[in-house]
């Protein structure tokens, strides 16, 4: 059964070239309508999250980063933005280009301690699989259809953090997610809403995307 997604909001158009059911936006203009999110801000966001992943050993020093196509799915955006973020890390000496398709974390990077799973702002007794699927789908749809997040971001971000806590500590059933999936979800759940607020809906969608692999297999069928 396919994950539930929110219906398109009235009067809101998807980014050009993006299929409503696609996890990856194929054009560059994927920012929420009316926002000031530009290429440099987007590249810095990608670079910041990958820098944290390298520093905490999710992508260990000397190990290759995932391919750009995989990272673009992880960041729910187009490959050009991810490429720009990786290029920033290369310019700052954190990533080495081995060849056209292989990029590795610099072998000399000192590892920081891994982030701890943050406690949610509000405790919940639990979430049903259907509620989790709906929350993940809604967050990604709001980014896909360029809805600016300032009015509802705090509540939705808090809800997804509570879901992260539920999935990582109490989630029932079996999941095929990897250790990297788990550690990436912990990292994303621990990142505060970034500045500027034009990044909020994107950041929330990235958190939702990070939680999707943690769903029990039966909830993702």
C-alpha positions as protocol buffer text, in pm:
chain_id: "A"
residue {
  index: 1
  type: UNK
  ca { x: 0 y: 0 z: 0 }
}
residue {
  index: 2
  type: UNK
  ca { x: 148 y: 336 z: -102 }
}
residue {
  index: 3
  type: UNK
  ca { x: 222 y: 596 z: 167 }
}
residue {
  index: 4
  type: UNK
  ca { x: -54 y: 850 z: 213 }
}
residue {
  index: 5
  type: UNK
  ca { x: 11 y: 1199 z: 82 }
}
residue {
  index: 6
  type: UNK
  ca { x: -180 y: 1517 z: 132 }
}
residue {
  index: 7
  type: UNK
  ca { x: -399 y: 1644 z: -152 }
}
residue {
  index: 8
  type: UNK
  ca { x: -272 y: 1944 z: -341 }
}
residue {
  index: 9
  type: UNK
  ca { x: -377 y: 2263 z: -159 }
}
residue {
  index: 10
  type: UNK
  ca { x: -623 y: 2481 z: -353 }
}
residue {
  index: 11
  type: UNK
  ca { x: -451 y: 2717 z: -595 }
}
residue {
  index: 12
  type: UNK
  ca { x: -106 y: 2573 z: -531 }
}
residue {
  index: 13
  type: UNK
  ca { x: 93 y: 2440 z: -825 }
}
residue {
  index: 14
  type: UNK
  ca { x: 374 y: 2186 z: -798 }
}
residue {
  index: 15
  type: UNK
  ca { x: 727 y: 2285 z: -901 }
}
residue {
  index: 16
  type: UNK
  ca { x: 764 y: 2273 z: -1279 }
}
residue {
  index: 17
  type: UNK
  ca { x: 858 y: 1928 z: -1399 }
}
residue {
  index: 18
  type: UNK
  ca { x: 787 y: 1758 z: -1066 }
}
residue {
  index: 19
  type: UNK
  ca { x: 541 y: 1472 z: -1061 }
}
residue {
  index: 20
  type: UNK
  ca { x: 315 y: 1488 z: -756 }
}
residue {
  index: 21
  type: UNK
  ca { x: 426 y: 1140 z: -647 }
}
residue {
  index: 22
  type: UNK
  ca { x: 799 y: 1199 z: -696 }
}
residue {
  index: 23
  type: UNK
  ca { x: 1026 y: 1230 z: -393 }
}
residue {
  index: 24
  type: UNK
  ca { x: 1281 y: 1432 z: -586 }
}
residue {
  index: 25
  type: UNK
  ca { x: 1222 y: 1771 z: -744 }
}
residue {
  index: 26
  type: UNK
  ca { x: 1373 y: 1782 z: -1091 }
}
residue {
  index: 27
  type: UNK
  ca { x: 1406 y: 2158 z: -1139 }
}
residue {
  index: 28
  type: UNK
  ca { x: 1597 y: 2423 z: -950 }
}
residue {
  index: 29
  type: UNK
  ca { x: 1296 y: 2628 z: -843 }
}
residue {
  index: 30
  type: UNK
  ca { x: 1177 y: 2414 z: -556 }
}
residue {
  index: 31
  type: UNK
  ca { x: 1164 y: 2681 z: -285 }
}
residue {
  index: 32
  type: UNK
  ca { x: 829 y: 2772 z: -127 }
}
residue {
  index: 33
  type: UNK
  ca { x: 644 y: 3039 z: -324 }
}
residue {
  index: 34
  type: UNK
  ca { x: 731 y: 3392 z: -220 }
}
residue {
  index: 35
  type: UNK
  ca { x: 1041 y: 3287 z: -25 }
}
residue {
  index: 36
  type: UNK
  ca { x: 1387 y: 3433 z: -61 }
}
residue {
  index: 37
  type: UNK
  ca { x: 1556 y: 3093 z: -67 }
}
residue {
  index: 38
  type: UNK
  ca { x: 1836 y: 3115 z: -322 }
}
residue {
  index: 39
  type: UNK
  ca { x: 2106 y: 2887 z: -455 }
}
residue {
  index: 40
  type: UNK
  ca { x: 2370 y: 2993 z: -203 }
}
residue {
  index: 41
  type: UNK
  ca { x: 2136 y: 2950 z: 95 }
}
residue {
  index: 42
  type: UNK
  ca { x: 2030 y: 2608 z: -33 }
}
residue {
  index: 43
  type: UNK
  ca { x: 2391 y: 2501 z: -89 }
}
residue {
  index: 44
  type: UNK
  ca { x: 2486 y: 2612 z: 263 }
}
residue {
  index: 45
  type: UNK
  ca { x: 2197 y: 2410 z: 406 }
}
residue {
  index: 46
  type: UNK
  ca { x: 2306 y: 2093 z: 227 }
}
residue {
  index: 47
  type: UNK
  ca { x: 2670 y: 2153 z: 320 }
}
residue {
  index: 48
  type: UNK
  ca { x: 2579 y: 2206 z: 686 }
}
residue {
  index: 49
  type: UNK
  ca { x: 2389 y: 1881 z: 719 }
}
residue {
  index: 50
  type: UNK
  ca { x: 2658 y: 1682 z: 537 }
}
residue {
  index: 51
  type: UNK
  ca { x: 2930 y: 1847 z: 746 }
}
residue {
  index: 52
  type: UNK
  ca { x: 2750 y: 1730 z: 1059 }
}
residue {
  index: 53
  type: UNK
  ca { x: 2713 y: 1379 z: 913 }
}
residue {
  index: 54
  type: UNK
  ca { x: 3086 y: 1362 z: 837 }
}
residue {
  index: 55
  type: UNK
  ca { x: 3190 y: 1505 z: 1173 }
}
residue {
  index: 56
  type: UNK
  ca { x: 2976 y: 1256 z: 1367 }
}
residue {
  index: 57
  type: UNK
  ca { x: 3090 y: 955 z: 1165 }
}
residue {
  index: 58
  type: UNK
  ca { x: 2771 y: 886 z: 972 }
}
residue {
  index: 59
  type: UNK
  ca { x: 2996 y: 922 z: 668 }
}
residue {
  index: 60
  type: UNK
  ca { x: 3334 y: 843 z: 831 }
}
residue {
  index: 61
  type: UNK
  ca { x: 3661 y: 1012 z: 741 }
}
residue {
  index: 62
  type: UNK
  ca { x: 3802 y: 853 z: 426 }
}
residue {
  index: 63
  type: UNK
  ca { x: 3471 y: 689 z: 334 }
}
residue {
  index: 64
  type: UNK
  ca { x: 3278 y: 777 z: 18 }
}
residue {
  index: 65
  type: UNK
  ca { x: 2968 y: 992 z: 34 }
}
residue {
  index: 66
  type: UNK
  ca { x: 2649 y: 854 z: -120 }
}
residue {
  index: 67
  type: UNK
  ca { x: 2603 y: 933 z: -491 }
}
residue {
  index: 68
  type: UNK
  ca { x: 2454 y: 1271 z: -574 }
}
residue {
  index: 69
  type: UNK
  ca { x: 2131 y: 1106 z: -692 }
}
residue {
  index: 70
  type: UNK
  ca { x: 2089 y: 932 z: -355 }
}
residue {
  index: 71
  type: UNK
  ca { x: 2166 y: 1253 z: -166 }
}
residue {
  index: 72
  type: UNK
  ca { x: 1912 y: 1443 z: -374 }
}
residue {
  index: 73
  type: UNK
  ca { x: 1644 y: 1196 z: -263 }
}
residue {
  index: 74
  type: UNK
  ca { x: 1764 y: 1231 z: 95 }
}
residue {
  index: 75
  type: UNK
  ca { x: 1737 y: 1611 z: 73 }
}
residue {
  index: 76
  type: UNK
  ca { x: 1410 y: 1602 z: -129 }
}
residue {
  index: 77
  type: UNK
  ca { x: 1552 y: 1836 z: -390 }
}
residue {
  index: 78
  type: UNK
  ca { x: 1726 y: 1846 z: -728 }
}
residue {
  index: 79
  type: UNK
  ca { x: 2079 y: 1725 z: -791 }
}
residue {
  index: 80
  type: UNK
  ca { x: 2214 y: 2071 z: -875 }
}
residue {
  index: 81
  type: UNK
  ca { x: 2153 y: 2197 z: -522 }
}
residue {
  index: 82
  type: UNK
  ca { x: 2313 y: 1892 z: -367 }
}
residue {
  index: 83
  type: UNK
  ca { x: 2610 y: 1920 z: -603 }
}
residue {
  index: 84
  type: UNK
  ca { x: 2654 y: 2284 z: -501 }
}
residue {
  index: 85
  type: UNK
  ca { x: 2648 y: 2186 z: -132 }
}
residue {
  index: 86
  type: UNK
  ca { x: 2908 y: 1913 z: -182 }
}
residue {
  index: 87
  type: UNK
  ca { x: 3123 y: 2159 z: -379 }
}
residue {
  index: 88
  type: UNK
  ca { x: 3117 y: 2396 z: -83 }
}
residue {
  index: 89
  type: UNK
  ca { x: 3248 y: 2116 z: 140 }
}
residue {
  index: 90
  type: UNK
  ca { x: 3521 y: 2042 z: -114 }
}
residue {
  index: 91
  type: UNK
  ca { x: 3619 y: 2410 z: -125 }
}
residue {
  index: 92
  type: UNK
  ca { x: 3645 y: 2405 z: 257 }
}
residue {
  index: 93
  type: UNK
  ca { x: 3862 y: 2094 z: 261 }
}
residue {
  index: 94
  type: UNK
  ca { x: 3606 y: 1857 z: 411 }
}
residue {
  index: 95
  type: UNK
  ca { x: 3546 y: 1648 z: 99 }
}
residue {
  index: 96
  type: UNK
  ca { x: 3789 y: 1516 z: -161 }
}
residue {
  index: 97
  type: UNK
  ca { x: 3692 y: 1450 z: -523 }
}
residue {
  index: 98
  type: UNK
  ca { x: 3846 y: 1116 z: -622 }
}
residue {
  index: 99
  type: UNK
  ca { x: 3691 y: 1116 z: -967 }
}
residue {
  index: 100
  type: UNK
  ca { x: 3383 y: 1248 z: -1142 }
}
residue {
  index: 101
  type: UNK
  ca { x: 3148 y: 1026 z: -944 }
}
residue {
  index: 102
  type: UNK
  ca { x: 3334 y: 956 z: -619 }
}
residue {
  index: 103
  type: UNK
  ca { x: 3362 y: 1196 z: -329 }
}
residue {
  index: 104
  type: UNK
  ca { x: 3504 y: 1098 z: 8 }
}
residue {
  index: 105
  type: UNK
  ca { x: 3510 y: 1261 z: 349 }
}
residue {
  index: 106
  type: UNK
  ca { x: 3859 y: 1401 z: 411 }
}
residue {
  index: 107
  type: UNK
  ca { x: 4065 y: 1133 z: 591 }
}
residue {
  index: 108
  type: UNK
  ca { x: 4204 y: 1389 z: 839 }
}
residue {
  index: 109
  type: UNK
  ca { x: 3872 y: 1503 z: 984 }
}
residue {
  index: 110
  type: UNK
  ca { x: 3849 y: 1459 z: 1362 }
}
residue {
  index: 111
  type: UNK
  ca { x: 3532 y: 1282 z: 1465 }
}
residue {
  index: 112
  type: UNK
  ca { x: 3289 y: 1448 z: 1704 }
}
residue {
  index: 113
  type: UNK
  ca { x: 3052 y: 1258 z: 1931 }
}
residue {
  index: 114
  type: UNK
  ca { x: 2731 y: 1145 z: 1769 }
}
residue {
  index: 115
  type: UNK
  ca { x: 2418 y: 1343 z: 1855 }
}
residue {
  index: 116
  type: UNK
  ca { x: 2179 y: 1203 z: 2110 }
}
residue {
  index: 117
  type: UNK
  ca { x: 1815 y: 1152 z: 2026 }
}
residue {
  index: 118
  type: UNK
  ca { x: 1642 y: 1473 z: 2139 }
}
residue {
  index: 119
  type: UNK
  ca { x: 1341 y: 1451 z: 2364 }
}
residue {
  index: 120
  type: UNK
  ca { x: 1027 y: 1585 z: 2197 }
}
residue {
  index: 121
  type: UNK
  ca { x: 880 y: 1912 z: 2317 }
}
residue {
  index: 122
  type: UNK
  ca { x: 561 y: 1726 z: 2407 }
}
residue {
  index: 123
  type: UNK
  ca { x: 516 y: 1367 z: 2504 }
}
residue {
  index: 124
  type: UNK
  ca { x: 272 y: 1142 z: 2322 }
}
residue {
  index: 125
  type: UNK
  ca { x: 157 y: 797 z: 2418 }
}
residue {
  index: 126
  type: UNK
  ca { x: 220 y: 672 z: 2066 }
}
residue {
  index: 127
  type: UNK
  ca { x: 148 y: 711 z: 1698 }
}
residue {
  index: 128
  type: UNK
  ca { x: -31 y: 475 z: 1465 }
}
residue {
  index: 129
  type: UNK
  ca { x: 143 y: 375 z: 1143 }
}
residue {
  index: 130
  type: UNK
  ca { x: -131 y: 556 z: 950 }
}
residue {
  index: 131
  type: UNK
  ca { x: -75 y: 878 z: 1146 }
}
residue {
  index: 132
  type: UNK
  ca { x: 301 y: 859 z: 1087 }
}
residue {
  index: 133
  type: UNK
  ca { x: 256 y: 799 z: 715 }
}
residue {
  index: 134
  type: UNK
  ca { x: 14 y: 1091 z: 694 }
}
residue {
  index: 135
  type: UNK
  ca { x: 250 y: 1327 z: 880 }
}
residue {
  index: 136
  type: UNK
  ca { x: 545 y: 1232 z: 659 }
}
residue {
  index: 137
  type: UNK
  ca { x: 338 y: 1268 z: 342 }
}
residue {
  index: 138
  type: UNK
  ca { x: 197 y: 1602 z: 449 }
}
residue {
  index: 139
  type: UNK
  ca { x: 540 y: 1748 z: 527 }
}
residue {
  index: 140
  type: UNK
  ca { x: 681 y: 1644 z: 190 }
}
residue {
  index: 141
  type: UNK
  ca { x: 370 y: 1765 z: 3 }
}
residue {
  index: 142
  type: UNK
  ca { x: 389 y: 2108 z: 164 }
}
residue {
  index: 143
  type: UNK
  ca { x: 747 y: 2143 z: 40 }
}
residue {
  index: 144
  type: UNK
  ca { x: 659 y: 1998 z: -300 }
}
residue {
  index: 145
  type: UNK
  ca { x: 379 y: 2250 z: -351 }
}
residue {
  index: 146
  type: UNK
  ca { x: 587 y: 2542 z: -223 }
}
residue {
  index: 147
  type: UNK
  ca { x: 388 y: 2625 z: 85 }
}
residue {
  index: 148
  type: UNK
  ca { x: 572 y: 2871 z: 308 }
}
residue {
  index: 149
  type: UNK
  ca { x: 601 y: 2721 z: 654 }
}
residue {
  index: 150
  type: UNK
  ca { x: 614 y: 3017 z: 893 }
}
residue {
  index: 151
  type: UNK
  ca { x: 255 y: 2979 z: 1018 }
}
residue {
  index: 152
  type: UNK
  ca { x: 266 y: 2611 z: 1109 }
}
residue {
  index: 153
  type: UNK
  ca { x: 633 y: 2511 z: 1112 }
}
residue {
  index: 154
  type: UNK
  ca { x: 693 y: 2504 z: 1487 }
}
residue {
  index: 155
  type: UNK
  ca { x: 400 y: 2271 z: 1553 }
}
residue {
  index: 156
  type: UNK
  ca { x: 474 y: 2042 z: 1260 }
}
residue {
  index: 157
  type: UNK
  ca { x: 845 y: 2025 z: 1343 }
}
residue {
  index: 158
  type: UNK
  ca { x: 762 y: 1938 z: 1706 }
}
residue {
  index: 159
  type: UNK
  ca { x: 522 y: 1667 z: 1586 }
}
residue {
  index: 160
  type: UNK
  ca { x: 785 y: 1509 z: 1359 }
}
residue {
  index: 161
  type: UNK
  ca { x: 1042 y: 1515 z: 1639 }
}
residue {
  index: 162
  type: UNK
  ca { x: 792 y: 1335 z: 1860 }
}
residue {
  index: 163
  type: UNK
  ca { x: 741 y: 1081 z: 1581 }
}
residue {
  index: 164
  type: UNK
  ca { x: 1120 y: 1040 z: 1555 }
}
residue {
  index: 165
  type: UNK
  ca { x: 1136 y: 969 z: 1926 }
}
residue {
  index: 166
  type: UNK
  ca { x: 853 y: 717 z: 1894 }
}
residue {
  index: 167
  type: UNK
  ca { x: 1006 y: 537 z: 1593 }
}
residue {
  index: 168
  type: UNK
  ca { x: 1359 y: 526 z: 1729 }
}
residue {
  index: 169
  type: UNK
  ca { x: 1270 y: 417 z: 2081 }
}
residue {
  index: 170
  type: UNK
  ca { x: 931 y: 250 z: 2074 }
}
residue {
  index: 171
  type: UNK
  ca { x: 855 y: 169 z: 1713 }
}
residue {
  index: 172
  type: UNK
  ca { x: 693 y: -175 z: 1678 }
}
residue {
  index: 173
  type: UNK
  ca { x: 751 y: -426 z: 1402 }
}
residue {
  index: 174
  type: UNK
  ca { x: 1053 y: -491 z: 1183 }
}
residue {
  index: 175
  type: UNK
  ca { x: 1231 y: -247 z: 956 }
}
residue {
  index: 176
  type: UNK
  ca { x: 1501 y: -298 z: 697 }
}
residue {
  index: 177
  type: UNK
  ca { x: 1663 y: 40 z: 760 }
}
residue {
  index: 178
  type: UNK
  ca { x: 2041 y: 57 z: 801 }
}
residue {
  index: 179
  type: UNK
  ca { x: 2245 y: 199 z: 1086 }
}
residue {
  index: 180
  type: UNK
  ca { x: 2317 y: 499 z: 863 }
}
residue {
  index: 181
  type: UNK
  ca { x: 1941 y: 553 z: 821 }
}
residue {
  index: 182
  type: UNK
  ca { x: 1895 y: 552 z: 1199 }
}
residue {
  index: 183
  type: UNK
  ca { x: 2186 y: 786 z: 1268 }
}
residue {
  index: 184
  type: UNK
  ca { x: 2076 y: 1025 z: 992 }
}
residue {
  index: 185
  type: UNK
  ca { x: 1726 y: 1037 z: 1141 }
}
residue {
  index: 186
  type: UNK
  ca { x: 1871 y: 1114 z: 1485 }
}
residue {
  index: 187
  type: UNK
  ca { x: 2086 y: 1390 z: 1337 }
}
residue {
  index: 188
  type: UNK
  ca { x: 1797 y: 1549 z: 1147 }
}
residue {
  index: 189
  type: UNK
  ca { x: 1565 y: 1528 z: 1448 }
}
residue {
  index: 190
  type: UNK
  ca { x: 1826 y: 1713 z: 1652 }
}
residue {
  index: 191
  type: UNK
  ca { x: 1867 y: 2007 z: 1413 }
}
residue {
  index: 192
  type: UNK
  ca { x: 1666 y: 2316 z: 1508 }
}
residue {
  index: 193
  type: UNK
  ca { x: 1460 y: 2503 z: 1253 }
}
residue {
  index: 194
  type: UNK
  ca { x: 1723 y: 2687 z: 1049 }
}
residue {
  index: 195
  type: UNK
  ca { x: 1754 y: 3049 z: 941 }
}
residue {
  index: 196
  type: UNK
  ca { x: 1620 y: 3204 z: 728 }
}
residue {
  index: 197
  type: UNK
  ca { x: 1263 y: 3083 z: 773 }
}
residue {
  index: 198
  type: UNK
  ca { x: 1242 y: 3028 z: 396 }
}
residue {
  index: 199
  type: UNK
  ca { x: 1427 y: 2704 z: 473 }
}
residue {
  index: 200
  type: UNK
  ca { x: 1167 y: 2575 z: 718 }
}
residue {
  index: 201
  type: UNK
  ca { x: 939 y: 2379 z: 488 }
}
residue {
  index: 202
  type: UNK
  ca { x: 1242 y: 2222 z: 319 }
}
residue {
  index: 203
  type: UNK
  ca { x: 1400 y: 2132 z: 652 }
}
residue {
  index: 204
  type: UNK
  ca { x: 1075 y: 1976 z: 774 }
}
residue {
  index: 205
  type: UNK
  ca { x: 1047 y: 1774 z: 451 }
}
residue {
  index: 206
  type: UNK
  ca { x: 1407 y: 1653 z: 497 }
}
residue {
  index: 207
  type: UNK
  ca { x: 1324 y: 1540 z: 850 }
}
residue {
  index: 208
  type: UNK
  ca { x: 1014 y: 1362 z: 721 }
}
residue {
  index: 209
  type: UNK
  ca { x: 1222 y: 1193 z: 451 }
}
residue {
  index: 210
  type: UNK
  ca { x: 1474 y: 1082 z: 714 }
}
residue {
  index: 211
  type: UNK
  ca { x: 1197 y: 917 z: 917 }
}
residue {
  index: 212
  type: UNK
  ca { x: 1042 y: 722 z: 630 }
}
residue {
  index: 213
  type: UNK
  ca { x: 1296 y: 435 z: 633 }
}
residue {
  index: 214
  type: UNK
  ca { x: 1229 y: 380 z: 1003 }
}
residue {
  index: 215
  type: UNK
  ca { x: 869 y: 277 z: 945 }
}
residue {
  index: 216
  type: UNK
  ca { x: 801 y: -92 z: 999 }
}
residue {
  index: 217
  type: UNK
  ca { x: 811 y: -279 z: 669 }
}
residue {
  index: 218
  type: UNK
  ca { x: 439 y: -356 z: 687 }
}
residue {
  index: 219
  type: UNK
  ca { x: 365 y: 20 z: 707 }
}
residue {
  index: 220
  type: UNK
  ca { x: 560 y: 91 z: 391 }
}
residue {
  index: 221
  type: UNK
  ca { x: 411 y: -176 z: 169 }
}
